[in-house]
Amino acid sequence: MEQKIITTDLLVIGGGAAGCYAARHAAQLDPKLRITIVEKADIRRSGCLAAGVNALNAYITKGKTPDFYVDYAKNDAAGIVREDLLLTLSQRLNKVTAELEKIGLVILKDANGEYVARGDRNIKINGENIKPLLARAVRKQRQVKIINHVNVVDYLVADRHIYGAVGFSTVTEQAYIFHAKAVIIATGGASGLYRPNNPGFSKHKMWYPPFNTGAGYAMGLRAGAEMTTFEMRFIALRCKDTIAPVGTIAQGVGAKQVNALGEVYEQKYGLRTSERVYGTVQEMQAGRGPCYLQTDQITAAQEQDLYHAYLNMSPAQTLKWLEAKQGPRQQNVEIEGTEPYIVGGHAASGYWVSTDRETTIHGLFAAGDVAGGAPQKYVTGALAEGEIAAEAAVKQLTETDISEPAVITAQAAQILAQAETYLRQTASFYQIREIEEGMQKVMDSYAGGITTHYEYNGQQLALAQQKIIQLQALIEQAAAADMHELMSLYEVRERLLICQCVIAHLAARKETRWHSFAENLDHPQVDPHFNKYVNSVYRAGKVQIIFRDLVKRRQRYEHQN
């Protein structure tokens, strides 16, 4: 395999929203820095915003404050949040929104020139082209080198300090060795751990991007980084079949959740994000399904707004209405929960970071969905974290100059040798796809998937852990015929490791703090004893649990151990 050596000051892994914004901001802070973004796809249409978005769900609207936003996110997560992280990103939400408008994003305004709000925390946009706009803004920074179609698979770490990473082209037989003085990880969260709503050829019609495999989490786990709150899985309430967002309807036209009898049930179970999913599951189990968003009373103008809104983000929903010749005014919109995801932008899963977003590996910073502790950050929160991480990384680069130890060369060689082994292996008894499907079946059946109504108990989790470890042994025997299959193999390897960590976290939180997100049948009530973070490190093939006290709002947190 041909080897390419890239030497840079700052390496940004992941060219989604957070990664692009972090690279752009770092370039503006110090024009002399050499900055490299490496992306598995192409930064023009990669990450969670690839298809666009029709609202910015994290914004400090008129009359509100950053503390108001922190209170909202804290309440929605039943107290298990990093208030310091939420406050520091909330203080930047409006600033990054203004920057988005400067680079060309269309933000809807009323007759007075004010942003059009959608609720207390959201504003409406025309965001089909938000990702191309971010990519173009990065390309204007001449010292930023963009490398597309390279899948980064492991960090280069020695003595808890990062010195770069190794990746492989998804197209040609090329290996990339990146040497960097600081790294920002922005690869997003993890989808595909559980069996999805839609089987077969539609399996990738899901809420979270199927190409977000949790690579950043997995690399951090193998390198010994501390992780947090993987047990707070995120399950999205979505329009059935299309998996289109329901907030566009619920907030956009004020539609209520109703059962098959026409009864409004959302107040009965609570209005937190997890409770909206839980209420729908409970109504279905009680025989009062299907469940809907009540749209048959909206106006013709509201219906047109919904058609246009979904074309910006999830056109399948608009097409479904048009093909059926029954729009939301003629028929209520059926809803369902998705499979669980591990994500730090809606829930709080991810790296355990300092207030400046540095992980427990020195020189490695996290931003966006891969950074834990700050749920409900959405698009603008991810940008704000990219900005914070960039500022901290640039500051560290100007203050320190650490030479790379010789052991890093041996590490890189070992990673390359492993890839060559995968490519040289003869076809194994199990295909990569079959191992992936086995993983999803295990997680669905024993670790709280759709099949079990998101519920689990201790015995099921123990069995899930046992089966996942067996699958981890199988993936190491798998063969990759080409570079695309090599990428697929690494993606399944990453997901299996994350599954192992998720199961350990679910078992460690012996309570049910978030219905559906973590529905523990052995411990169905909230336990004040667990008013703390469940963290973990991965050592010698095992997940070791660490409990940490809550970090307060204006506290500045630095890693001590």
C-alpha positions as CSV (number, residue, x, y, z in Angstrom):
1,M,0.0,0.0,0.0
2,E,1.3,3.4,-0.9
3,Q,2.1,5.6,2.1
4,K,1.5,9.3,2.3
5,I,3.0,11.3,5.2
6,I,1.2,14.5,6.1
7,T,2.8,16.9,8.7
8,T,0.6,19.6,10.1
9,D,0.2,21.8,13.1
10,L,-3.5,21.2,13.7
11,L,-5.3,18.1,12.5
12,V,-9.1,18.2,12.3
13,I,-10.6,14.7,12.0
14,G,-14.1,14.9,10.6
15,G,-15.3,17.6,8.1
16,G,-18.9,17.9,9.4
17,A,-20.3,21.1,10.9
18,A,-18.1,21.2,14.0
19,G,-14.9,20.2,12.1
20,C,-15.4,22.7,9.3
21,Y,-16.1,25.5,11.7
22,A,-13.2,24.6,14.0
23,A,-10.7,24.6,11.1
24,R,-12.0,28.0,9.8
25,H,-11.9,29.6,13.2
26,A,-8.4,28.3,13.9
27,A,-7.2,29.7,10.6
28,Q,-8.6,33.1,11.4
29,L,-7.0,33.0,14.9
30,D,-3.5,32.3,13.5
31,P,-2.9,32.6,9.7
32,K,0.6,31.0,10.1
33,L,-0.8,27.7,11.3
34,R,-0.8,24.6,9.0
35,I,-4.2,23.1,9.4
36,T,-5.5,19.9,7.8
37,I,-9.1,18.5,7.7
38,V,-9.4,14.9,6.9
39,E,-12.9,13.6,6.0
40,K,-14.2,10.1,5.1
41,A,-16.6,11.5,2.5
42,D,-16.4,15.0,1.0
43,I,-16.8,18.1,3.2
44,R,-19.3,19.6,0.7
45,R,-22.0,17.1,1.7
46,S,-20.8,15.2,4.8
47,G,-21.9,14.9,8.4
48,C,-25.3,15.4,9.9
49,L,-26.1,18.4,7.8
50,A,-25.4,16.6,4.5
51,A,-29.1,16.9,3.4
52,G,-29.7,20.3,5.0
53,V,-31.8,21.5,7.9
54,N,-34.8,23.8,8.2
55,A,-34.2,25.4,11.6
56,L,-31.5,26.3,14.0
57,N,-32.7,24.6,17.2
58,A,-30.3,26.2,19.6
59,Y,-30.6,30.0,19.6
60,I,-31.1,32.6,22.4
61,T,-34.3,34.3,21.3
62,K,-35.4,37.7,22.2
63,G,-36.0,38.1,26.0
64,K,-34.1,34.8,26.8
65,T,-30.6,34.3,28.2
66,P,-27.9,31.6,27.9
67,D,-28.9,30.5,31.4
68,F,-32.4,29.9,30.2
69,Y,-31.0,27.5,27.6
70,V,-28.9,25.7,30.2
71,D,-31.9,25.3,32.4
72,Y,-33.9,23.8,29.4
73,A,-31.2,21.3,28.6
74,K,-30.6,20.4,32.2
75,N,-34.3,19.7,32.8
76,D,-34.6,17.7,29.7
77,A,-31.7,15.4,30.8
78,A,-33.0,15.1,34.4
79,G,-30.0,16.9,35.8
80,I,-27.2,14.8,34.2
81,V,-25.4,17.4,32.2
82,R,-22.2,19.4,32.3
83,E,-23.5,22.9,33.1
84,D,-20.1,24.4,32.4
85,L,-20.1,23.1,28.9
86,L,-23.7,24.1,28.2
87,L,-23.2,27.6,29.5
88,T,-20.0,28.2,27.5
89,L,-21.6,27.0,24.3
90,S,-24.9,28.8,24.9
91,Q,-23.0,32.1,25.3
92,R,-21.8,31.7,21.7
93,L,-25.0,30.5,20.0
94,N,-26.0,33.9,18.6
95,K,-22.5,34.7,17.5
96,V,-22.1,31.6,15.4
97,T,-25.6,32.2,14.0
98,A,-24.5,35.6,12.8
99,E,-21.4,34.1,11.2
100,L,-23.6,31.6,9.3
101,E,-25.7,34.4,7.9
102,K,-22.5,36.2,6.8
103,I,-21.3,33.2,4.8
104,G,-24.6,33.0,3.0
105,L,-27.2,31.1,5.0
106,V,-30.7,32.3,4.5
107,I,-32.4,33.0,7.9
108,L,-36.0,33.9,7.7
109,K,-37.0,37.3,9.0
110,D,-40.3,39.1,9.7
111,A,-41.5,42.5,8.6
112,N,-39.4,44.2,11.2
113,G,-36.2,42.4,10.2
114,E,-36.2,40.1,13.2
115,Y,-35.4,36.4,12.9
116,V,-38.6,34.3,12.7
117,A,-38.7,32.2,15.9
118,R,-40.1,28.7,16.1
119,G,-40.7,28.4,19.9
120,D,-38.5,29.7,22.7
121,R,-35.1,28.4,21.4
122,N,-35.4,28.0,17.6
123,I,-35.3,30.1,14.5
124,K,-36.4,29.2,10.9
125,I,-33.9,29.0,8.1
126,N,-33.7,27.8,4.5
127,G,-30.8,25.4,5.1
128,E,-30.6,23.0,2.2
129,N,-27.2,24.4,1.3
130,I,-25.8,24.9,4.8
131,K,-23.1,22.3,4.4
132,P,-21.8,23.5,1.0
133,L,-21.7,27.0,2.5
134,L,-19.6,25.8,5.4
135,A,-17.3,23.9,3.0
136,R,-16.8,27.0,0.9
137,A,-16.0,29.1,3.9
138,V,-13.2,26.7,4.9
139,R,-11.8,26.6,1.4
140,K,-11.3,30.4,1.5
141,Q,-8.7,29.8,4.3
142,R,-5.6,29.2,2.2
143,Q,-3.6,27.5,5.0
144,V,-6.3,24.8,5.4
145,K,-5.5,21.6,3.6
146,I,-8.6,19.5,2.9
147,I,-8.2,15.7,2.3
148,N,-11.5,14.0,1.4
149,H,-12.2,10.2,1.1
150,V,-9.8,9.1,3.8
151,N,-11.1,7.1,6.8
152,V,-9.1,7.7,9.9
153,V,-8.9,4.5,12.1
154,D,-6.5,5.2,15.0
155,Y,-4.7,7.8,16.9
156,L,-0.9,8.0,17.4
157,V,-0.6,8.4,21.2
158,A,2.2,8.1,23.7
159,D,2.3,8.9,27.4
160,R,-1.3,10.3,27.2
161,H,-0.3,12.8,24.5
162,I,-1.5,12.7,20.9
163,Y,0.9,13.1,18.0
164,G,-1.3,12.3,15.0
165,A,-3.4,9.6,13.4
166,V,-3.5,7.0,10.7
167,G,-6.1,6.5,8.0
168,F,-6.8,4.8,4.7
169,S,-8.2,6.0,1.4
170,T,-11.7,4.7,0.7
171,V,-11.0,4.6,-3.0
172,T,-7.3,3.9,-3.8
173,E,-4.7,1.7,-2.1
174,Q,-3.2,4.5,0.0
175,A,-2.4,4.8,3.6
176,Y,-2.1,8.2,5.3
177,I,0.1,8.9,8.3
178,F,-0.7,12.3,9.9
179,H,1.8,13.9,12.2
180,A,0.2,16.8,14.2
181,K,1.0,18.9,17.3
182,A,-2.7,19.1,18.2
183,V,-5.9,17.3,17.1
184,I,-9.6,18.2,17.1
185,I,-11.8,15.1,16.8
186,A,-15.2,16.0,15.2
187,T,-16.4,12.7,13.7
188,G,-19.9,12.7,15.2
189,G,-21.7,10.0,17.1
190,A,-22.7,6.4,16.4
191,S,-25.5,5.0,14.4
192,G,-26.1,1.4,13.3
193,L,-25.5,-0.3,16.7
194,Y,-29.1,-1.5,16.9
195,R,-31.3,-3.1,14.3
196,P,-33.1,-0.2,12.5
197,N,-36.7,0.6,11.9
198,N,-36.6,-0.2,8.2
199,P,-35.1,-3.6,7.1
200,G,-33.4,-4.7,3.9
201,F,-32.7,-2.2,1.2
202,S,-34.2,0.6,3.4
203,K,-32.0,-0.1,6.4
204,H,-30.1,3.2,6.0
205,K,-33.3,5.3,6.1
206,M,-32.7,6.3,9.7
207,W,-32.6,9.4,11.9
208,Y,-28.8,9.6,12.3
209,P,-26.4,9.4,9.3
210,P,-25.5,5.8,8.6
211,F,-21.9,6.8,7.9
212,N,-21.5,8.1,11.4
213,T,-20.1,5.0,13.0
214,G,-18.6,6.3,16.2
215,A,-15.1,6.2,14.9
216,G,-14.0,9.0,17.2
217,Y,-15.4,7.3,20.2
218,A,-13.7,4.0,19.3
219,M,-10.3,5.6,18.6
220,G,-10.5,7.4,22.0
221,L,-11.5,4.2,23.8
222,R,-8.5,2.3,22.4
223,A,-6.2,5.2,23.3
224,G,-7.4,5.2,26.9
225,A,-9.5,8.4,26.8
226,E,-12.2,8.8,29.4
227,M,-15.8,8.7,28.1
228,T,-19.1,9.8,29.7
229,T,-22.8,9.1,29.7
230,F,-23.0,6.4,27.0
231,E,-26.0,5.0,28.9
232,M,-28.0,8.1,27.8
233,R,-28.9,6.7,24.5
234,F,-30.9,8.9,22.1
235,I,-34.1,7.6,20.6
236,A,-35.7,10.0,18.1
237,L,-39.5,10.3,17.8
238,R,-40.0,10.4,14.0
239,C,-42.6,10.2,11.2
240,K,-43.2,6.6,10.4
241,D,-41.3,5.0,7.5
242,T,-39.6,8.3,6.3
243,I,-38.0,8.8,9.7
244,A,-38.5,12.6,9.1
245,P,-38.3,15.0,12.1
246,V,-41.5,15.5,14.1
247,G,-40.4,18.8,15.6
248,T,-41.1,20.6,12.3
249,I,-44.7,19.6,12.8
250,A,-45.0,19.7,16.6
251,Q,-43.4,23.1,17.0
252,G,-44.1,24.5,13.5
253,V,-47.9,24.1,13.6
254,G,-48.4,23.1,17.2
255,A,-49.6,19.6,16.5
256,K,-50.3,17.4,19.6
257,Q,-49.5,13.7,20.0
258,V,-52.7,11.6,19.9
259,N,-53.5,7.9,20.0
260,A,-55.8,5.9,17.6
261,L,-58.8,7.0,19.7
262,G,-58.0,10.7,19.1
263,E,-56.9,11.2,22.8
264,V,-54.0,13.6,23.4
265,Y,-51.5,11.7,25.5
266,E,-48.3,13.7,25.6
267,Q,-49.2,15.5,28.9
268,K,-49.9,12.1,30.5
269,Y,-46.3,11.0,30.3
270,G,-44.4,14.3,30.3
271,L,-42.9,16.6,27.7
272,R,-39.2,15.8,28.0
273,T,-37.7,14.4,24.8
274,S,-37.4,10.9,26.3
275,E,-40.9,11.0,27.7
276,R,-42.4,11.8,24.3
277,V,-40.9,8.6,23.0
278,Y,-41.9,6.6,26.2
279,G,-45.5,7.8,26.0
280,T,-45.8,6.6,22.4
281,V,-44.4,3.2,23.3
282,Q,-46.8,2.9,26.3
283,E,-49.8,3.8,24.2
284,M,-48.8,1.2,21.6
285,Q,-48.3,-1.5,24.2
286,A,-51.7,-0.6,25.8
287,G,-53.4,-1.3,22.4
288,R,-54.2,2.4,21.7
289,G,-52.0,2.6,18.6
290,P,-51.1,3.7,16.1
291,C,-50.0,7.1,17.4
292,Y,-50.0,10.3,15.4
293,L,-49.3,14.0,15.4
294,Q,-52.7,15.6,15.0
295,T,-52.5,17.7,11.8
296,D,-56.0,17.3,10.3
297,Q,-57.0,20.7,11.8
298,I,-54.2,22.8,10.4
299,T,-54.8,25.5,7.8
300,A,-53.9,25.3,4.1
301,A,-51.1,27.9,4.6
302,Q,-49.6,25.7,7.4
303,E,-49.8,22.7,5.1
304,Q,-47.8,24.5,2.5
305,D,-45.2,25.5,5.1
306,L,-44.8,21.9,6.1
307,Y,-44.3,20.9,2.4
308,H,-41.6,23.5,2.0
309,A,-39.9,22.9,5.4
310,Y,-39.4,19.1,4.7
311,L,-38.0,19.8,1.3
312,N,-35.1,21.6,3.1
313,M,-34.2,18.6,5.2
314,S,-36.2,15.5,4.6
315,P,-37.8,15.5,1.2
316,A,-39.1,11.9,1.5
317,Q,-41.9,13.2,3.8
318,T,-43.1,15.7,1.3
319,L,-42.9,13.1,-1.5
320,K,-44.9,10.6,0.6
321,W,-47.7,13.2,1.1
322,L,-47.8,14.0,-2.6
323,E,-47.6,10.4,-3.9
324,A,-50.5,9.4,-1.6
325,K,-52.4,12.5,-2.6
326,Q,-53.1,13.0,1.1
327,G,-51.4,15.8,2.8
328,P,-51.2,16.5,6.6
329,R,-54.6,18.2,6.5
330,Q,-56.3,15.1,5.2
331,Q,-54.5,12.6,7.4
332,N,-52.7,12.8,10.8
333,V,-49.0,11.9,10.6
334,E,-48.2,8.5,12.1
335,I,-45.2,8.5,14.4
336,E,-42.8,6.0,15.9
337,G,-39.5,5.8,17.8
338,T,-36.2,5.0,16.1
339,E,-33.5,2.6,17.2
340,P,-31.2,4.0,19.9
341,Y,-28.1,6.0,18.9
342,I,-25.1,7.2,20.8
343,V,-24.7,10.9,20.2
344,G,-23.5,14.0,22.2
345,G,-25.5,16.6,20.4
346,H,-29.0,15.5,21.4
347,A,-28.0,13.3,24.4
348,A,-24.8,13.6,26.5
349,S,-22.7,10.7,25.3
350,G,-19.1,11.3,24.3
351,Y,-15.6,12.2,25.4
352,W,-15.2,13.5,29.0
353,V,-13.7,16.9,28.3
354,S,-12.4,20.0,30.2
355,T,-14.3,23.2,30.0
356,D,-12.0,24.0,27.0
357,R,-13.0,20.8,25.3
358,E,-9.7,19.0,25.8
359,T,-10.1,15.3,26.4
360,T,-8.1,13.3,28.9
361,I,-5.5,12.8,26.2
362,H,-3.3,15.9,26.1
363,G,-3.5,17.8,22.8
364,L,-6.7,16.0,21.7
365,F,-9.8,18.2,21.7
366,A,-13.4,17.2,21.0
367,A,-16.3,19.2,19.4
368,G,-19.8,18.5,18.3
369,D,-21.6,15.2,18.6
370,V,-18.4,13.4,19.7
371,A,-18.0,15.6,22.8
372,G,-20.0,14.5,25.8
373,G,-21.8,16.2,28.6
374,A,-23.8,18.9,26.7
375,P,-27.0,17.6,25.2
376,Q,-29.4,19.7,23.0
377,K,-26.4,21.5,21.3
378,Y,-27.7,20.8,17.8
379,V,-26.1,22.7,14.9
380,T,-25.2,26.0,16.4
381,G,-24.0,24.3,19.6
382,A,-21.7,22.1,17.5
383,L,-20.3,25.2,15.8
384,A,-19.8,26.9,19.2
385,E,-17.9,23.9,20.5
386,G,-15.8,23.8,17.3
387,E,-14.9,27.5,18.1
388,I,-14.1,26.7,21.7
389,A,-11.9,23.7,20.8
390,A,-10.1,25.7,18.1
391,E,-9.3,28.5,20.5
392,A,-7.9,26.1,23.1
393,A,-5.9,24.1,20.5
394,V,-4.4,27.2,19.0
395,K,-3.5,28.6,22.4
396,Q,-1.8,25.3,23.3
397,L,0.1,25.2,20.0
398,T,1.6,28.7,20.7
399,E,2.6,27.9,24.2
400,T,4.1,24.4,23.9
401,D,6.5,22.6,21.5
402,I,6.7,18.9,22.2
403,S,8.8,16.6,20.0
404,E,7.4,13.4,18.7
405,P,8.8,10.2,20.5
406,A,10.3,7.4,18.4
407,V,7.6,5.0,19.5
408,I,5.0,6.8,17.3
409,T,6.7,5.4,14.2
410,A,6.4,1.9,15.5
411,Q,2.7,2.5,16.3
412,A,2.0,3.7,12.8
413,A,3.7,0.7,11.3
414,Q,1.6,-1.6,13.5
415,I,-1.7,0.0,12.3
416,L,-0.6,-0.3,8.7
417,A,0.4,-3.9,9.2
418,Q,-3.1,-4.7,10.6
419,A,-4.8,-3.2,7.6
420,E,-2.6,-5.2,5.2
421,T,-3.6,-8.3,7.1
422,Y,-7.3,-7.6,6.6
423,L,-6.7,-7.1,2.9
424,R,-4.5,-10.2,2.5
425,Q,-6.8,-12.6,4.5
426,T,-8.7,-15.1,2.5
427,A,-12.4,-15.0,2.6
428,S,-13.6,-15.8,6.1
429,F,-16.7,-17.9,7.0
430,Y,-18.5,-14.8,8.1
431,Q,-18.9,-11.7,5.8
432,I,-18.6,-8.2,7.3
433,R,-22.2,-7.5,6.6
434,E,-23.3,-10.7,8.4
435,I,-21.3,-9.7,11.5
436,E,-22.9,-6.3,11.5
437,E,-26.3,-7.8,11.3
438,G,-25.5,-10.1,14.1
439,M,-24.4,-7.2,16.2
440,Q,-27.6,-5.3,15.5
441,K,-29.7,-8.3,16.4
442,V,-27.8,-8.8,19.7
443,M,-28.2,-5.1,20.7
444,D,-31.9,-5.1,19.6
445,S,-32.8,-8.3,21.6
446,Y,-30.7,-7.9,24.7
447,A,-29.7,-4.3,25.2
448,G,-33.0,-2.4,24.8
449,G,-33.8,-2.1,21.2
450,I,-37.1,-1.7,19.3
451,T,-38.0,-5.4,19.7
452,T,-38.0,-5.1,23.5
453,H,-39.7,-1.6,23.6
454,Y,-36.2,-0.2,24.6
455,E,-36.3,-2.1,27.9
456,Y,-33.6,-4.4,29.4
457,N,-32.5,-6.1,32.6
458,G,-29.1,-7.2,34.0
459,Q,-29.3,-10.7,32.7
460,Q,-30.0,-9.5,29.2
461,L,-27.1,-7.0,29.3
462,A,-24.7,-9.7,30.5
463,L,-25.7,-11.9,27.6
464,A,-25.4,-9.0,25.2
465,Q,-21.8,-8.4,26.4
466,Q,-20.9,-12.0,26.0
467,K,-22.2,-12.1,22.4
468,I,-20.6,-8.8,21.4
469,I,-17.2,-10.1,22.6
470,Q,-17.7,-13.2,20.4
471,L,-18.5,-10.9,17.4
472,Q,-15.4,-8.9,18.1
473,A,-13.3,-12.0,17.6
474,L,-15.0,-12.7,14.4
475,I,-14.5,-9.3,12.9
476,E,-10.7,-9.7,13.4
477,Q,-10.9,-12.8,11.1
478,A,-12.9,-11.0,8.4
479,A,-11.4,-10.3,5.0
480,A,-11.6,-7.1,2.9
481,A,-11.4,-7.4,-0.9
482,D,-10.7,-3.8,-1.5
483,M,-10.4,-0.4,0.1
484,H,-14.2,0.1,0.4
485,E,-14.6,-3.2,2.2
486,L,-11.7,-2.2,4.4
487,M,-13.6,0.9,5.4
488,S,-16.7,-1.3,6.1
489,L,-14.6,-3.7,8.3
490,Y,-13.3,-0.8,10.4
491,E,-16.8,0.6,10.8
492,V,-18.1,-2.6,12.2
493,R,-15.0,-3.0,14.4
494,E,-15.7,0.5,15.8
495,R,-19.4,-0.2,16.4
496,L,-18.7,-3.4,18.3
497,L,-16.3,-1.6,20.7
498,I,-18.9,1.1,21.3
499,C,-21.5,-1.6,21.9
500,Q,-19.3,-3.0,24.6
501,C,-19.0,0.4,26.2
502,V,-22.8,1.1,25.9
503,I,-23.7,-2.2,27.6
504,A,-21.3,-1.5,30.5
505,H,-22.8,2.0,31.0
506,L,-26.4,0.7,30.9
507,A,-25.5,-1.9,33.5
508,A,-23.7,0.7,35.7
509,R,-26.6,3.1,36.0
510,K,-28.9,1.1,38.3
511,E,-31.9,3.3,38.0
512,T,-34.4,4.5,35.3
513,R,-33.7,8.3,35.0
514,W,-34.7,8.6,31.4
515,H,-37.6,6.5,30.2
516,S,-36.9,4.6,27.0
517,F,-33.4,6.1,26.7
518,A,-32.3,3.9,29.6
519,E,-35.3,1.8,30.7
520,N,-33.8,-0.5,33.4
521,L,-36.4,-3.2,34.4
522,D,-34.4,-4.2,37.4
523,H,-34.3,-0.6,38.7
524,P,-37.5,1.1,37.4
525,Q,-37.3,4.3,39.6
526,V,-35.0,7.3,39.8
527,D,-32.3,6.8,42.5
528,P,-30.8,10.0,43.9
529,H,-27.6,8.0,44.6
530,F,-27.0,8.1,40.8
531,N,-27.2,11.9,40.6
532,K,-23.7,11.7,39.1
533,Y,-21.9,10.9,35.8
534,V,-21.2,7.4,34.7
535,N,-17.8,7.6,33.0
536,S,-15.5,4.8,31.7
537,V,-12.1,4.0,30.4
538,Y,-11.2,1.0,28.2
539,R,-8.2,-1.0,29.4
540,A,-7.0,-4.5,28.6
541,G,-10.2,-5.3,26.6
542,K,-12.5,-4.3,29.5
543,V,-14.6,-1.3,30.2
544,Q,-13.8,0.2,33.6
545,I,-16.6,2.3,35.1
546,I,-15.8,5.6,36.9
547,F,-18.4,7.7,38.8
548,R,-17.9,11.4,38.9
549,D,-19.6,14.3,40.7
550,L,-21.7,16.8,38.8
551,V,-19.9,19.9,37.5
552,K,-21.7,23.2,38.3
553,R,-22.6,26.0,35.9
554,R,-19.9,28.5,36.3
555,Q,-17.2,26.1,37.5
556,R,-14.1,25.7,35.3
557,Y,-13.3,22.1,35.0
558,E,-9.7,20.8,34.4
559,H,-8.7,17.1,34.4
560,Q,-7.0,16.2,37.6
561,N,-6.6,12.4,37.3
